[in-house]
Amino acid sequence: MGLPVLLALVACAPGVISRPVKPGTTAQPKLVQQIALPAQPSAATVLEGRVFAAAGDRVYYLDGRSGCERWSFQAGAPIATNIVIAAVRAGRYALLFADTAGQLYAVDMDSKRVVYQVALPGKPAGAMTYRDMHLYVPTEVGTVSYLADLGTEASRSKERPTSAPRSNVLADRDGFRVAREGSTLLISVAD
């Protein structure tokens, strides 16, 4: 391993090990990073080259091209849902996700500050959706709608979610594809 690559790995935060992939070793989109995480990745989303991935009870903010960790946030239990990005107070954006203990989190995506934390009426039971400033969270007792910017409950329904088949591709957006292989996060970029 050359000195510049070694220095790049040292410059990254210590929680993850990022290994650049040698050019020409994969098909399109091109695999650029293999990131070893302490647990199997369960969810990811991408926004403008920033990768937000959940593994165990942590959410990681990673640079999509370098694989360097910018920060990580530890929830009270393993992350049980997908990660949704939504507008919150004062034009800021937050990552919304829930853990297996039934806590819904809104974490500022730049500062990792908790915007709000709300106890769900039951354990999460599927993928959350976001539309018209509402976050819909399927739980074991039905679907709950929250005002995404405030974390205030808006409505409940008895509708039970249907479970989607699990895929190794966690996110495919903005020219980035994020997948998992065991406890390794694979980040590919379309040229």
HELIX and SHEET records of a PDB file:
HELIX    1   1 LEU A    3  ALA A   11  1                                   9    
HELIX    2   2 ARG A   89  GLY A   91  5                                   3    
SHEET    1   A 5 ILE A  17  PRO A  20  0                                        
SHEET    2   A 5 LYS A  30  ALA A  36 -1                                        
SHEET    3   A 5 THR A 184  VAL A 189 -1                                        
SHEET    4   A 5 PHE A 176  GLU A 181 -1                                        
SHEET    5   A 5 VAL A 169  ARG A 173 -1                                        
SHEET    1   B 4 PRO A  41  LEU A  47  0                                        
SHEET    2   B 4 ARG A  50  ALA A  55 -1                                        
SHEET    3   B 4 ARG A  58  ASP A  63 -1                                        
SHEET    4   B 4 GLU A  69  GLN A  74 -1                                        
SHEET    1   C 4 VAL A  84  ALA A  87  0                                        
SHEET    2   C 4 TYR A  93  ALA A  98 -1                                        
SHEET    3   C 4 GLN A 103  ASP A 108 -1                                        
SHEET    4   C 4 VAL A 114  ALA A 119 -1                                        
SHEET    1   D 4 THR A 129  ARG A 131  0                                        
SHEET    2   D 4 HIS A 134  THR A 139 -1                                        
SHEET    3   D 4 GLY A 142  LEU A 147 -1                                        
SHEET    4   D 4 THR A 152  SER A 157 -1                                        
END                                                                             
